[in-house]
Amino acid sequence: MKTRIISLLLLILFILTDLNAQSFKAGAAKRVITPETLIPISGGMGEPVMPVGKVGDLFVRALVFEKNSTRVAIVSVDNLGWPAYLGDMSRRLVKGIAPENILIGATHTHSAPDAYGFPDEKGNTGADLKYLDWCITRIAEAINEAVANLQPVYLKTAVGEAKGKIAYNYYAEKLYDPRCGVIQVIASSGNKIGKPVATLVNYAIHPEVMGTGAQTLGPDLCGPLYDRIESKTGGMAIFMNSAQGGMVTADTRLENGQEANDWNECIRIGNLLADEALRIIEPAPVQEDPGLYSASKSIRFPVESEALRYVFQYSPVALKYRTVNDDFSAVATRINLINIGEAQILTIPGEALPNIGFYVKRKMKSDQSFLFGLTNDAFGYMLTKEDFGGFERYNYISRTSLGEMTGNIYEEEAIKFINESPSPSK
Ligand SMILES: [Zn+2]
């Protein structure tokens, strides 16, 4: 009799342990990456600008998910763009997550140090290689700590329209996507049971309220967005940009025809987007046992732009960290597809125009579709062949694009990828 009770207890224990091993887990961690002293900041191609002050801190923020043997890290860096060869350096320092399951995106703040290393005609750059070395380790630290913080969680996901004066299209006022995707993980055990562990906001916008013109180093509207979400929920906030190219920007317009380009405006927009994201996620049903699926694939883009090829070839940052060397007539990059609960995420290695965003979202296999822009690479603007070199308005974004077919190649590869992949579970 005694042995039967013991074996029954052992069986229950085994089932409980097994359930725990299969439960959905998440962990979050962040690191400040504000440089110790002021160094030049970059808001686009060309020479970076020396700031005269700073406001707010720059961060790397990592959110790791685990289900069974699958682990995925979503990482955001407060920077204009984070090239793959920098991300790969951090990926090597991470234990316990397959490198291709580590998604590293840039928030696209226009007030952070240059990570491209835009070279002038002499090959000189405003990029600070010591600073970038430090960021590489800080990024890996944040991911490793997020892994160490993994705990059983419930999931909430939702997509809804963010209302109010947040973004608009500078080229054509109403041509932007107002949808905001939100992923929230909530502790399902422990002393913080029921409390959010992390909240992810996915929205298309240029964090260039201050821009380089203000000569102020900082996270732009992302800083106040993080602060607001963290003070309201107690969990970490993370922001992933979306299809914000040509030219979905922060709505800083004033009634007198001027623009508000100061920190107060960053606070207004960051807080409003945070409040909208929390309003959108609040009524979402709790997913107690969500699925997790991750896949990646490599795609190639021809490089037709002389200016971008020059950056790839001669940037001191690329020369230091890049491991492949060729003639740069084409570049390879990675895109990821993640199913998390009822949501589906697809990454974009640059700044896709909003029409591309609408099209790809429509083809995704979930009514909760998330697009992570500027993720794994930041190859400039991505336009369709019809838009490329079209309107005079598009001169700048065509010039800072890899080439005519970039947008179409992305769309085609993305849709193939979506169709080859399973649908998110209901
Ligand atoms: Zn941009």
Boltz pocket constraint, residues with backbone or C-beta under 6 A from the ligand:
constraints:
  - pocket:
      binder: B
      contacts: [[A, 108], [A, 206], [A, 244], [A, 245], [A, 351]]
      max_distance: 6.0
